[in-house]
Amino acid sequence: MSPSSAAQHDGLPPARRRLAMFATGLAVAMAVLDGSIANVALPAIARDLAVSPAEAVWVVNAYQLTITILLLPLSSLGDSFGYRRVYGTGLALFTVASLGCALADSLTTLAVARVIQGIGAAGIMSVNAALVRHTYPTGQLGKGVGIIALVVAGSAALGPSVAAGILALGPWPWLFTVNLPLGILALALWRALPATPGSHHPFDTPSALLNAAAFGLFILAVDGLGHGERPLVVVLEFAGALAAGILLVRRELHRPSPLFPVDLLRIPVFALSISTSVCAFAAQMLAYVALPFYLQDVLGLSQVETGLMMTPWPATIALVAPIAGRLADRYHSGLLGGIGMAVFAGGLVMLALLPPDPGPLAIMVRMAVCGLGFALFQSPNNRTIIGSAPMHRSGGASGMLGTARLTGQTTGTALVAVIFSLFAQQGALFSVAVGAGFALAAMGASLARLAGPARER
């Protein structure tokens, strides 16, 4: 190993490392928050812009869909031209687009600004894990991954509360203007991030377009399945996604640094970790989306009470994720993930078997058990996804990490809608039970990694 590569492998000096993690965490927090805070403001946006609620939903969909289809192309760009460059460009674009969102005077201009903001968020999220890998020494990688997991879980949990607080003080454009000072601060710390050399492979535009078609059509099909779209349209979307996916994989098979990381998926521990992630996040969303309906429609709780009942889940993740990250530096992530998913499945089964009139403590304890299990899985699993890839392919691994999460979440959300259409009022607890099945599948995939060598690769 050359001196320069050894230095990169050993991470940054401690003082610079703290600045780099602060900058990375701040940008990731903004990107995650903007995925959820707009939900709370949708009724106000619909009224102010004189559009229907169904049309206003595109304020959320435009952002999420853009991120999903661009994670892998932008992570590939990071492998080619350096992760810091992609991160900085994405952060600048996100900050400027936030101003555009705040100034939007129609649904069209707001949706366009949200697409641009989504491009910036994809730039941030596609390479954040790769930057963490180059920020921390190998022996402390789990610690860095745990911090990012804490930021993601905390931001997702605080999203509705932050949105409610901002909307209590001002109109909905304020949700986006708060990104301006935070974005400027993160940009000011940009140079603290590790400067990684790129491979300078030319960007593969045809593969990027096939990737966008495959993931975009898949998400539209899954969303249509959950929202009663005409069966023929859903079938055509699934068929288009499958065709684009096959063409993409065939094109990427023999490329040295493929945009869709088929080279990394040939590494068994990487492929199993990705499978674990997809199943785990599908299970999480099956419960996250269904439980509020159970708590409000069946138990008669208010929105505030529902929020309080569910808080132990993300709160426990935020507390345990950094600890799990440190454990991942010492113990096999297959074992930690397997234990975590077993605990998670147990918590979901306990929720599915709640008595007819449960007390608050019974609900909150079960939520905390779910959070504990999920936290034990997330940081070690993410560490393995990043650590099992060669250093020069950290961007591809980082992009695949985010893609697996979004694919699982999208699938879980759509399945809830399908289950509710089939089982009506019993659909909430049935969705949680199906989530437990996904968690057990994730447990199996995680434990399968124990059969491989002790090394990450």
C-alpha positions as a printed Julia matrix, in Angstrom:
457×3 Matrix{Float64}:
   0.0     0.0     0.0
   1.34    3.4    -0.95
   1.87    6.07    1.72
  -0.98    8.16    0.35
  -3.43    5.27    0.33
  -2.29    4.25    3.79
  -2.97    7.74    5.05
  -6.44    7.66    3.57
  -7.01    4.23    5.12
  -6.03    5.6     8.54
  -8.57    8.39    8.32
  -8.22   12.03    9.32
  -6.51   13.53   12.37
  -8.93   13.72   15.36
  -9.56   17.49   15.24
 -10.27   17.53   11.51
 -12.26   14.32   11.87
 -14.69   16.01   14.26
 -15.2    18.93   11.85
 -15.7    16.56    8.92
 -18.28   14.5    10.82
 -20.1    17.64   11.93
 -20.3    18.86    8.32
 -21.4    15.45    7.02
 -23.95   14.95    9.8
 -25.42   18.42    9.34
 -25.94   17.9     5.6
 -27.42   14.42    6.1
 -29.78   15.77    8.77
 -31.07   18.45    6.38
 -31.59   15.92    3.58
 -33.48   13.5     5.86
 -35.57   16.23    7.5
 -36.7    17.59    4.13
 -38.0    14.14    3.29
 -40.55   14.34    6.11
 -41.21   17.93    7.18
 -43.12   18.77    4.0
 -45.68   16.05    4.83
 -46.97   18.06    7.76
 -47.42   21.16    5.62
 -49.24   19.49    2.69
 -52.73   20.73    3.71
 -51.45   24.33    4.01
 -49.56   24.07    0.71
 -52.66   22.74   -1.04
 -54.75   25.65    0.29
 -52.21   28.36   -0.5
 -51.47   27.12   -4.01
 -55.13   26.24   -4.75
 -54.5    22.59   -5.64
 -56.05   19.32   -4.53
 -54.45   17.19   -1.77
 -53.65   14.51   -4.38
 -51.76   17.07   -6.46
 -49.96   18.46   -3.4
 -48.54   15.01   -2.63
 -46.15   15.54   -5.56
 -44.28   18.0    -3.33
 -43.16   14.92   -1.39
 -43.02   12.42   -4.26
 -40.88   14.65   -6.51
 -38.22   14.85   -3.79
 -38.17   11.16   -2.85
 -38.33    9.85   -6.42
 -35.46   12.09   -7.53
 -33.24   10.9    -4.68
 -33.99    7.23   -5.37
 -33.15    7.3    -9.08
 -29.98    9.38   -8.62
 -28.26    7.69   -5.66
 -26.34    5.17   -7.74
 -25.43    7.53  -10.64
 -24.09   10.16   -8.24
 -22.22    7.61   -6.13
 -20.58    6.43   -9.36
 -19.71   10.05  -10.09
 -18.1    10.19   -6.63
 -15.96    7.13   -7.44
 -14.81    8.84  -10.64
 -14.26   12.44   -9.51
 -13.99   12.35   -5.72
 -16.61   12.14   -2.98
 -15.96   15.59   -1.54
 -16.64   17.21   -4.89
 -19.99   15.43   -5.33
 -20.95   16.18   -1.72
 -20.08   19.9    -2.02
 -21.93   20.31   -5.31
 -24.97   18.5    -3.92
 -24.98   20.59   -0.75
 -24.74   23.87   -2.69
 -27.55   22.78   -5.03
 -29.71   21.68   -2.08
 -29.23   25.02   -0.32
 -30.03   27.13   -3.4
 -33.05   24.94   -4.24
 -34.34   25.42   -0.68
 -34.56   29.14   -1.42
 -36.41   28.29   -4.63
 -38.9    26.19   -2.65
 -39.5    29.05   -0.23
 -40.15   31.51   -3.09
 -42.37   29.18   -5.15
 -45.75   30.68   -6.07
 -47.31   27.66   -7.82
 -47.31   23.89   -7.55
 -45.26   23.63  -10.74
 -42.46   25.89   -9.52
 -42.49   24.22   -6.1
 -42.31   20.72   -7.64
 -39.45   21.78   -9.94
 -37.59   23.29   -6.98
 -38.17   20.07   -5.02
 -36.72   18.03   -7.9
 -33.6    20.22   -7.86
 -33.48   19.93   -4.09
 -33.74   16.15   -4.48
 -30.76   16.18   -6.87
 -28.76   18.01   -4.2
 -29.93   15.63   -1.45
 -28.95   12.66   -3.63
 -25.48   14.18   -3.99
 -25.2    14.35   -0.2
 -26.65   10.94    0.6
 -24.94    9.04   -2.23
 -21.45    9.62   -0.83
 -21.9    10.32    2.89
 -20.98    6.78    3.92
 -17.96    6.83    1.58
 -16.8    10.06    3.22
 -17.2     8.47    6.66
 -15.06    5.55    5.55
 -12.25    7.93    4.56
 -12.75   10.04    7.71
 -12.28    7.24   10.28
  -9.53    4.64   10.63
 -10.67    1.13    9.71
 -10.73    0.06   13.35
 -13.16    2.87   14.22
 -15.38    2.73   11.13
 -18.29    1.35   13.15
 -18.16    4.4    15.39
 -18.51    6.74   12.42
 -21.3     4.69   10.87
 -23.08    4.67   14.24
 -22.97    8.46   14.41
 -24.55    8.77   10.97
 -27.2     6.2    11.95
 -27.93    8.35   15.01
 -28.28   11.45   12.81
 -30.62    9.68   10.37
 -32.79    8.17   13.12
 -32.9    11.4    15.11
 -33.74   13.52   12.06
 -36.5    11.15   10.95
 -37.96   11.1    14.45
 -37.8    14.86   14.91
 -39.1    15.71   11.43
 -42.81   16.07   12.3
 -42.04   17.91   15.55
 -39.63   20.32   13.83
 -42.2    20.96   11.1
 -44.96   21.58   13.65
 -42.74   24.01   15.58
 -41.79   25.99   12.47
 -45.39   26.12   11.24
 -46.49   27.39   14.63
 -44.24   30.41   14.09
 -44.72   31.13   10.4
 -46.1    29.97    7.0
 -44.95   26.84    5.16
 -42.12   28.54    3.15
 -40.27   28.84    6.45
 -39.78   25.07    6.38
 -37.33   25.59    3.52
 -35.7    28.87    4.54
 -34.24   27.25    7.68
 -31.97   25.28    5.34
 -30.19   28.43    4.18
 -28.09   29.21    7.29
 -27.5    25.5     7.97
 -26.44   24.89    4.37
 -24.07   27.86    4.41
 -22.51   26.57    7.66
 -22.02   23.08    6.2
 -20.48   24.57    3.04
 -18.07   26.61    5.17
 -16.77   23.33    6.63
 -16.48   21.65    3.22
 -12.69   21.69    3.13
 -12.52   19.68    6.37
 -13.82   16.63    4.47
 -11.31   14.07    3.19
 -10.08   14.79   -0.34
 -10.28   11.46   -2.17
  -8.72   10.85   -5.59
 -11.12    9.75   -8.3
 -10.63    6.99  -10.83
 -11.51    9.4   -13.67
 -13.62    6.83  -15.49
 -15.98    8.6   -17.91
 -19.54    8.89  -16.64
 -21.8     6.19  -18.11
 -24.86    8.14  -19.27
 -26.74    5.18  -20.86
 -26.42    3.21  -17.62
 -27.64    6.21  -15.62
 -30.73    6.44  -17.84
 -31.42    2.71  -17.53
 -30.98    2.98  -13.76
 -33.46    5.87  -13.62
 -35.97    3.91  -15.71
 -35.61    0.74  -13.64
 -35.93    2.32  -10.21
 -38.36    5.05  -11.28
 -40.79    2.63  -12.92
 -40.46    0.18  -10.03
 -41.37    2.84   -7.47
 -44.26    4.12   -9.6
 -45.55    0.54   -9.97
 -45.28   -0.19   -6.25
 -46.96    3.11   -5.42
 -49.71    2.42   -7.96
 -50.25   -1.05   -6.51
 -50.8     0.47   -3.11
 -53.1     3.25   -4.3
 -55.48    1.38   -6.58
 -53.92    2.2    -9.96
 -55.39    0.3   -12.91
 -53.89   -3.22  -13.02
 -52.78   -2.88  -16.64
 -50.81    0.28  -15.86
 -49.14   -1.35  -12.84
 -48.23   -4.45  -14.88
 -46.74   -2.31  -17.65
 -44.71   -0.31  -15.13
 -43.37   -3.47  -13.5
 -42.55   -4.91  -16.94
 -40.75   -1.71  -17.94
 -38.77   -1.72  -14.67
 -37.79   -5.37  -15.19
 -36.73   -4.79  -18.81
 -34.67   -1.73  -17.89
 -33.12   -3.62  -14.98
 -32.1    -6.56  -17.15
 -30.56   -4.26  -19.75
 -28.74   -2.36  -16.99
 -27.22   -5.49  -15.43
 -26.18   -6.9   -18.82
 -24.48   -3.61  -19.67
 -22.67   -3.43  -16.31
 -21.43   -7.03  -16.03
 -17.96   -6.5   -17.49
 -17.29   -2.86  -16.62
 -14.41   -2.17  -14.18
 -16.42    0.36  -12.1
 -20.08   -0.27  -12.95
 -22.71    2.32  -12.06
 -24.99   -0.45  -10.81
 -22.49   -2.25   -8.55
 -22.68   -5.8    -9.89
 -19.01   -6.19   -8.95
 -19.85   -5.53   -5.29
 -22.92   -7.79   -5.38
 -20.57  -10.65   -6.32
 -19.08  -10.3    -2.81
 -21.31  -12.62   -0.73
 -21.17  -10.61    2.51
 -22.07   -7.43    0.62
 -25.02   -9.04   -1.18
 -26.32  -10.58    2.07
 -25.99   -7.22    3.87
 -27.97   -5.48    1.12
 -30.66   -8.17    1.36
 -30.77   -7.73    5.13
 -31.2    -3.98    4.71
 -34.05   -4.23    2.17
 -36.01   -6.7     4.33
 -35.39   -4.75    7.56
 -36.51   -1.4     6.17
 -39.57   -3.01    4.56
 -40.47   -4.4     7.99
 -39.9    -1.01    9.62
 -42.2     0.81    7.2
 -44.91   -1.84    7.43
 -45.12   -1.06   11.14
 -44.42    2.7    10.97
 -47.21    3.34    8.47
 -49.78    0.93    9.9
 -49.46    1.58   13.64
 -50.83    5.16   13.65
 -54.07    3.83   12.1
 -54.34    1.21   14.85
 -53.58    3.65   17.66
 -56.03    6.29   16.39
 -58.81    4.36   14.64
 -58.93    1.3    16.92
 -57.72    2.58   20.3
 -59.08    6.1    19.83
 -55.87    7.97   20.67
 -55.26   11.52   19.48
 -52.47   12.49   17.09
 -50.4    13.84   19.98
 -50.92   10.66   22.01
 -50.01    8.56   18.96
 -46.77   10.48   18.59
 -45.93    9.93   22.24
 -46.71    6.2    22.05
 -44.38    5.76   19.05
 -41.54    7.97   20.32
 -39.72    5.16   22.23
 -38.97    3.44   18.91
 -36.85    6.17   17.25
 -35.6     7.38   20.63
 -34.16    3.93   21.39
 -32.55    3.78   17.94
 -30.92    7.16   18.57
 -29.56    5.97   21.92
 -28.37    2.52   20.87
 -27.09    3.16   17.3
 -23.73    4.69   18.38
 -23.2     1.84   20.87
 -24.02   -0.74   18.2
 -21.54    0.98   15.89
 -18.76    0.58   18.45
 -19.72   -3.07   18.98
 -19.45   -3.6    15.22
 -15.75   -2.69   15.43
 -15.25   -5.67   17.78
 -17.87   -8.3    16.94
 -19.15   -9.89   13.73
 -21.91   -7.81   12.18
 -23.7   -10.97   11.03
 -24.19  -11.97   14.65
 -25.13   -8.48   15.84
 -27.55   -8.04   12.93
 -29.08  -11.47   13.49
 -29.65  -10.76   17.18
 -31.02   -7.32   16.35
 -33.49   -8.63   13.78
 -34.6   -11.41   16.15
 -35.32   -8.79   18.83
 -37.02   -6.57   16.23
 -39.23   -9.45   15.03
 -40.1   -10.23   18.65
 -41.12   -6.62   19.26
 -43.32   -6.62   16.15
 -44.98   -9.9    17.2
 -45.63   -8.39   20.64
 -47.27   -5.39   18.95
 -49.35   -7.62   16.67
 -50.59   -9.55   19.74
 -51.54   -6.5    21.8
 -54.61   -7.08   24.02
 -57.86   -5.31   23.07
 -57.35   -2.46   25.56
 -53.6    -2.05   26.15
 -52.21    0.53   28.54
 -49.67    3.18   27.47
 -46.78    1.36   29.14
 -47.53   -1.89   27.29
 -47.42   -0.07   23.95
 -44.32    2.0    24.7
 -42.31   -0.99   25.96
 -43.03   -2.86   22.74
 -42.02    0.19   20.7
 -38.73    0.38   22.63
 -38.04   -3.31   21.95
 -38.51   -2.69   18.22
 -36.13    0.28   18.39
 -33.53   -1.75   20.29
 -33.57   -4.55   17.72
 -33.44   -2.19   14.75
 -30.52   -0.23   16.22
 -28.53   -3.43   16.86
 -28.93   -4.29   13.17
 -28.51   -0.92   11.46
 -25.04    0.34   12.4
 -23.24   -3.05   12.11
 -25.0    -3.8     8.83
 -24.09   -0.42    7.35
 -20.51   -0.88    8.5
 -20.29   -4.18    6.63
 -21.81   -2.72    3.45
 -19.18    0.02    3.43
 -16.28   -2.01    4.81
 -16.66   -5.01    2.49
 -16.17   -2.92   -0.66
 -12.69   -2.01   -1.97
 -11.66    1.49   -0.98
 -11.93    2.82   -4.54
 -15.54    1.52   -4.71
 -16.71    3.16   -1.48
 -19.02    5.41   -3.49
 -20.78    2.48   -5.14
 -21.24    0.86   -1.73
 -22.54    4.13   -0.25
 -25.05    4.55   -3.07
 -26.22    0.96   -2.76
 -26.71    1.41    0.98
 -29.12    4.28    0.41
 -30.83    2.52   -2.5
 -31.48   -0.58   -0.39
 -33.01    1.55    2.36
 -35.32    3.45    0.0
 -36.32    0.28   -1.87
 -37.28   -1.43    1.38
 -39.18    1.59    2.65
 -41.1     2.01   -0.62
 -42.01   -1.69   -0.7
 -43.17   -1.68    2.93
 -45.32    1.42    2.46
 -47.03   -0.03   -0.62
 -47.69   -3.35    1.11
 -49.53   -1.55    3.91
 -51.95   -0.06    1.39
 -52.52   -3.48   -0.2
 -53.09   -5.14    3.17
 -55.54   -2.44    4.27
 -57.53   -2.91    1.07
 -57.79   -6.63    1.83
 -58.32   -6.69    5.59
 -59.9    -3.3     6.41
 -59.75   -2.54   10.14
 -57.66   -5.61   10.91
 -55.12   -4.43    8.35
 -52.98   -2.49   10.84
 -52.01   -5.41   13.08
 -51.82   -7.76   10.08
 -49.31   -5.35    8.49
 -47.24   -5.48   11.67
 -47.33   -9.28   11.57
 -46.16   -9.26    7.93
 -43.4    -6.89    9.05
 -42.31   -9.5    11.59
 -41.98  -11.97    8.71
 -39.72   -9.54    6.83
 -37.66   -9.06   10.0
 -37.18  -12.83   10.3
 -36.06  -12.94    6.65
 -33.56  -10.18    7.46
 -32.38  -12.2    10.47
 -31.73  -15.2     8.24
 -29.79  -13.13    5.71
 -27.72  -11.56    8.48
 -26.86  -14.86   10.18
 -25.91  -16.36    6.81
 -22.92  -14.01    6.85
 -21.45  -16.03    9.74
 -20.78  -18.88    7.3
 -18.25  -16.71    5.44
 -14.73  -15.73    6.48
 -14.27  -13.58    9.58
 -12.82  -10.78    7.48
 -15.22   -8.29    5.9
 -14.16   -9.4     2.46
